[in-house]
Amino acid sequence: MDGFLEFMSEFANKLSAFKEILSAAALIIIDVCALAIVAFCSKEKKVVQAQWSRAARHMMLTDYDENFAFTLNSEEILMGRHISVDLRFPDMSVSRYHAMLTLEDGIWTISDLDSKSGTYVNGRKIKQIRLKPGDEIKIGQKTLYFRRKRA
C-alpha cells in the first residue's frame, strides 16, 4: 500500500508540474495572438485612414487666419451651440443645432437645420449646397472657410 501511495504522490507532483507547463504555454500562445491582433489592427488603421483621407478629400474648416482649424473626420458633422454637437460655437448667434456637414461619394454638403440666423455660403443664404474648396461659410457671427489641408 505504501508503494501505491508513493506512486500516487509522485504522479500528483508530475501532474502539477505538467499543469504549470500547460498554463505557461497557454499564456505564451495568448500573448502571441494578442501581438498579432495589435499588429493587424495597426496596419488596418493606417489603410482605413488613407482611404478616409482620399474620400474626404483632405478637407478642413478654418477661420480667416487659420488660427482655428477643424479637420473633417466624419461622414456627418453637426455644428451648433449645443454641448453635444461635433463642432461647437458657444455664441448666441448660433442655433443649438445650426447646420450639418455631410460627405457622400467624396462630395461635402452643408445643410441648414432651420436655424434662426440662417447658414450662408459665399454670402448667399442656403438650405443645402455642395461645398467647393475656398467656400466661405457663415454660421451666426462665425465665418469659416472650407479648405484643403496642406501636405
C-alpha positions in Angstrom: 0.0 0.0 0.0 2.9 2.3 0.7 4.2 1.8 -2.8 0.8 2.8 -4.2 0.6 6.0 -2.1 4.2 6.9 -3.1 3.3 6.3 -6.7 0.1 8.5 -6.4 2.1 11.2 -4.7 4.7 11.2 -7.4 2.0 11.1 -10.1 0.3 14.2 -8.4 3.6 16.1 -8.4 4.2 15.3 -12.1 0.6 16.3 -12.9 1.0 19.6 -11.1 4.2 20.3 -13.0 2.5 19.4 -16.3 -0.4 21.8 -15.4 2.1 24.6 -14.8 3.8 23.9 -18.2 0.5 23.9 -19.9 -0.5 27.1 -18.2 2.7 28.8 -19.3 2.3 27.5 -22.8 -1.3 28.8 -22.9 -0.2 32.3 -21.7 2.5 32.4 -24.4 0.0 31.5 -27.1 -2.4 34.2 -25.8 0.4 36.8 -25.9 1.4 35.8 -29.4 -2.2 36.1 -30.6 -2.6 39.4 -28.9 0.5 40.8 -30.6 -0.7 39.5 -34.0 -4.1 41.3 -33.4 -2.4 44.5 -32.4 -0.1 44.4 -35.5 -3.0 43.6 -37.8 -5.2 46.4 -36.3 -2.3 48.9 -36.6 -1.9 48.1 -40.3 -5.7 48.2 -40.9 -5.9 51.6 -39.1 -3.4 53.1 -41.5 -5.2 51.7 -44.5 -8.6 53.0 -43.3 -7.1 56.4 -42.5 -5.6 56.6 -46.0 -9.0 55.6 -47.5 -10.8 58.1 -45.4 -8.4 60.9 -46.4 -9.0 60.2 -50.1 -12.8 60.0 -49.6 -12.9 63.2 -47.5 -10.6 65.0 -49.9 -8.3 66.1 -47.1 -10.7 69.0 -46.2 -11.0 71.1 -43.1 -12.7 74.2 -41.8 -10.6 77.2 -40.8 -11.1 80.8 -39.8 -9.6 83.6 -41.9 -6.0 83.5 -40.5 -6.2 79.7 -39.8 -5.9 80.2 -36.0 -8.9 77.8 -35.8 -8.8 74.6 -37.8 -11.2 71.7 -37.7 -10.4 68.6 -39.7 -13.4 67.0 -41.3 -13.0 63.5 -40.0 -16.5 62.0 -40.0 -19.3 61.4 -42.6 -21.6 63.7 -40.7 -20.6 66.7 -38.6 -23.2 68.5 -36.6 -22.5 72.2 -36.0 -24.1 74.5 -33.4 -24.2 75.9 -29.9 -25.3 72.8 -28.0 -22.8 70.9 -25.9 -23.5 67.6 -27.8 -22.6 68.8 -31.3 -19.4 67.8 -33.1 -18.3 71.4 -33.9 -19.4 73.8 -31.1 -19.7 77.5 -31.3 -20.7 78.9 -27.8 -22.2 82.0 -29.3 -25.9 83.1 -29.0 -26.0 84.0 -32.7 -25.6 80.2 -33.5 -28.6 77.9 -33.0 -28.3 74.9 -30.8 -28.3 72.6 -33.9 -27.4 75.0 -36.7 -26.1 73.1 -39.7 -24.9 69.7 -40.8 -21.9 68.8 -42.9 -22.2 65.5 -44.8 -19.9 63.6 -47.0 -21.3 61.3 -49.7 -19.4 59.9 -52.7 -16.5 62.3 -51.9 -18.7 65.4 -52.0 -19.1 67.6 -49.0 -22.6 69.2 -48.5 -23.8 71.7 -45.9 -27.4 71.8 -44.8 -29.1 74.4 -42.6 -31.1 72.9 -39.9 -33.8 75.6 -39.8 -31.5 77.8 -37.7 -32.8 81.2 -36.6 -30.0 83.3 -38.2 -29.5 81.0 -41.3 -26.5 79.5 -42.9 -24.7 81.4 -45.6 -22.2 80.1 -48.2 -20.3 82.8 -50.2 -22.7 85.4 -48.9 -25.9 83.6 -50.1 -28.4 82.1 -47.6 -28.7 78.4 -48.3 -30.9 75.5 -47.3 -28.4 72.9 -48.7 -25.4 73.2 -51.0 -22.4 71.3 -52.2 -19.1 72.8 -51.0 -16.0 73.6 -53.0 -12.6 74.4 -51.7 -12.4 78.1 -50.8 -16.1 78.4 -50.0 -16.9 80.9 -47.2 -19.4 79.6 -44.6 -21.2 81.9 -42.2 -22.9 80.4 -39.2 -24.3 83.1 -36.9 -21.4 85.5 -36.4 -18.8 82.8 -37.1 -17.1 82.8 -40.5 -15.4 79.6 -41.7 -13.5 78.6 -44.8 -13.8 75.2 -46.5 -10.1 74.4 -47.3 -7.9 71.6 -48.4 -5.4 70.5 -45.7 -1.8 71.3 -46.5 0.5 68.4 -47.0 
